[in-house]
Amino acid sequence: MLVFVVRLLQVQAVDASAYAAKAEKHRYLKVDLAAERGEITDRSGITLATSVEAYDITADPKLFTPEESKVPNAPEQAAGLLAPILGVDTGVLVKKLRTPNSRYTVLARRQTPQVWNQIKDLKSAFAEKARADKRGGGPGGNVLAGVLQEASSKRVYPNGDLAAGILGHVNAEGRGGAGLESLLDEELAGQDGEITYAQSGGRRVPTAGGTRETPAVPGSDIELTIDRDIQWAAQRAISEQVSESGADRGYVIVQDTRTGEVLAMANAPGFDPNDVSRADATTMGNAAVQDAFEPGSTAKVMSMAAVLEEKAATPDTHVVVPNRLHRGDRLFKDDVDHPTWYLTLNGVLAKSSNIGTILATGQLGKTQPQANAVLHSYLRKFGLGGPTGLGFPGETPGILAPPAKWSTSQQYTIPFGQGLSINAMQAASVYQTIANGGVRIEPTLVRGTKGPDGRFEAAPAPQKTRVVSEPTARTVATMLESVVGDEEGTGTKARIPGYRVAGKTGTANRVDPELGRYRGYTASFAGFAPADKPRVTVYCAIQNPTRGSYFGGQICGPVYQKVMRFALKTLQVPPTGTEPARLPVSFTPGG
């Protein structure tokens, strides 16, 4: 009796505060409150990525001990019941439910309300069974009493694979895992809160005091420059052509010529961010900015702009183009064998002559090294060899060596787009520059953000750079019309009835990223419309077509035409109604 009295005094008097603190510690549970992730919308406010109601399925491991559950193997029984519902391995669940000295563990995140309802029904059935067992004199064990839920959210993409390369996806922790979801994760995520509350037997005690809560702050909504309908048209067109050509992949970029805003950026094949577990890892990025490739003849527009800006030639300058041209240690040719061509500089671009381009850019300096340095300076001003300005995760700057390091062959291949590499966004930006009167505007994907307070904040204005003069840009635009409009041009499949169209074809030898050597081709087409009052720029590239033609004009020209026609209609851009200049393509020798 004396021992009992002494122990009672110790618990109730001497160490009362310590025991009370320990009881308080085990009674109160601290839980994170997930912030609602911001939406991503297109330029018209149409939802591209949003979050819906979901539940994190949690558990109190203490309630699965034999003492609390009244069942010797409660973790194993509970795991067996939950595994098929949650889609989580039984062994993983058992390990979590046996976490020592813990009152909290997460069994599965972001489960649908239907999943929680299934678990809730099971919990009710087992609770009723436990009550009946207890009434009959049994222990009343319940293996699911310690299974709980916390309100959460799940990221969904209502349009499936539409713009998936741009949007990216969120990871299992609900953080941005790729694309803009990753780049803008801090703005989208908001700030999590937390709540501490009293619980007993796995249930919250609503009448208990001491509840403390720090509310979560929702993330900001992001409004993109993308137009959902134009994105859809671009994605459909490139997907169909990649499939028809048996190609590895392809991309289309649509840009507002006047603002630099990206209206569409489509990749094929793509992936569905709603279920990245089934996606092919090779399709989950944004190849339009992450692939580096040699552009081929679409790069000739920069060479021509440099020649005109430096006043080394005019569109009417005569260029005699032989069937073969010996330069350095190589013999150069055009894509077809031909007798000697008597072309104007305009004709060199219209017929996409490699030899004619080499001859024209050779006039940029008194010596070849001087010409190389001048051309390199223009390539850099057009945005090659550097970031596009998008800041997109995994973006490649491409490869543009300093002119002093150009090999003998590169001195003559770089003018027609081989021996350097770019990404598709850089290529589109080159044509946006010409279409915008010679001023390059850094491309943008984000128009602005709307915070929790509902206020819209516009994105910073993009940087503008004068690359060539307005007269030079207008002249190049007129020359590009010959590529599409003249019967001798290589881009006739890009014509749009009623509109003046400027464009350029490209067919480049392709470096196979796996083999590290040339294998196959990169087909491309770039241009803008209306040619005399540009509003929209479109760039298309297809990698390694294996069925049918591999020429850019033949397989990318039709994609360009479909996408451009749709964009002009969507943006309600009327034809200008003016007649093109129709510059001469060839000349008569001795005439």
TAZI-V739505 format. One line per field, one symbol per residue. ss: DSSP state (H for helix, E for strand, C for the rest). phi: phi as a letter, one per 20 degrees, with the letter a starting at -180 (. if undefined). Layout:
ss->???
phi->???
This chain:
ss->CHHHHHHHHHHHHHCHHHHHHHHHHHHEEEEEECCCCCCEECCCCCEEEEEEEEEEEEECHHHHCHHHHCCCCHHHHHHHHHHHHHCCCHHHHHHHHCCCCCCCEEEEEEECHHHHHHHHHHHHHHHHHHHHHHHCCCCCCCCCCCEEEEEEEEEECCCCCCCHHHHCEECCCCCEEEHHHHHCHHHHHCECEEEEEEEECCEECCCCCCCEEECCECCCEEEECCCHHHHHHHHHHHHHHHHHHCCCEEEEEEEECCCCEEEEEEEECCCCHHHHHHCCHHHCCCHHHHCCECCHHHHHHHHHHHHHHCCCCCCCCEEEECCEEEECCEEEECCCCCCCEEEEHHHHHHCCCHHHHHHHHHHHCCCHHHHHHHHHHHHHHCCCCCCCCCCCCCCCCCECCCHHHCCCCHHHHHHHCCCCEECHHHHHHHHHHHHCCCEEECCECEEEEECCCCCEEECCCCCEEECCCHHHHHHHHHHHHHHHHCCCCCCHHHCCCCCCEEEEEEEEEEEECCCCEEEEEEEEEEEEECCCCCCEEEEEEEECCCCCCCCHHHHHHHHHHHHHHHHHHHCCCCCCCCCCCCCCCECCCCC
phi->.ffffffffffecfdgfffffffffeeecdcfdfffffedcefenffdbbccgbceedbdgffdfgfeemcfcggffffffegffemdggfffgfffdgflcdbbeeadlefgfffffffffgffffffffffffenefmfcfdfeecbcfbbcfccgemefmffffmbdefendfdamfgegdgffffmcfdbcdbfcbmndfefefenfccdffdffeeddeefdgffffffffffffffffelefabbccdcfgednfeebbdcbfdbdffbffeefgfdeedgfddedbffmfffffffffffffelfacgegecedffccebldcdebefcfbfgeddeggfgffelefffffffffefbfcfgffffffgffgfffofmbffofmfgmfeemccffgfdffgffgdeggdncnbcbdffffffffffffemndedgfcdderccfgeneedffgfffdcfdcffgffffffffffffeeefefedffefcgndeddabebcdfdeffeembfbncdebbcrbbffebfccdcccbcelfdcmfdfgfedegffgffffffffffeleeffmeefflffeccefme
